[in-house]
Amino acid sequence: MAMIYKTTMKPGKLELVSSWLPTRPWYVPTGQAPELDRSGGFRLDDPEGEVGIEFMVLTDHSGGRETSYLVPLTYRGAPLDGAGAALVGTSEHGVLGTRWIYDGAHDPVLMGQLLALIQGRAVAQDQCDSGVSDPTVTAWCDGPGLPAALQGWPEATDTARGTDVRLPGGTESGTAPGLTLALTRVLRPGTDEQADGPGATGAVGAVGRLTAGWTTLDGAAYRGLFAELRTAGHAAA
């Protein structure tokens, strides 16, 4: 179980993400610096207890309009080899010391646990309280089996549509080949009926989906598609 510390981080997460967000191809520019507020999210546990995993929903209010983004992050006690381009920044944690913060789409620990969540092998955790699950995060999966941990490095591609993560697979790894996990970066409201289940609205070739909610500053509550597992030839990018 991940321990959530009631402490400080300097610089803070929003400060780091505010500088990083406009560099992403899926960011919707407003002509102004992002003005971010937390709108929701959840956490996942790393089975090894080494990596912090958080899915943040951040809403940008700059430019007189609201855009909500899905920002999955990992927090590590040392640099992740080969992931320099995915580094969001470093921060001093009041208890744990220096933390290297990465775009989680490029981190194999986060991607492995996200797959486990979609398959029902992991449980979403409350974003703020340790040991509390979040039942509002729902998943559906009807796809080929995947191992408990990814064998290899996921290949993430950012486009204006979002982030497609091609999963390592094939006979040697025991993973069905040709699977892509598509992350929705710009969140759009929908319903569970639209996003969950085999008859849901989504991409052709979808074999799994993750749906969750978020709430903006005005109190408006939304739900929508956070991630979709797709077979070969049906990625969004």
Secondary structure, 3 states (H helix, E strand, C coil): CCCCCCCCEECCHHHHHHHHHHHCCCCCCCCCCCCEEEEEEEEECCCCCCCEEEEEEEEECHHHCCEEEEEEEEEECCCCCCCHHHEEEEEEECCCEEEEEEEHHHCHHHHHHHHHHHHCCCCCECCCCCCCECCCCEEEECCCCCCCCCCCCCEEEEECCEEEEECCCECCCCECCCCEEEECCECCCECHHHHCCCCCCCCCCEEEEEEEEEECCCCCEEEEEEEEEECCCCCCC
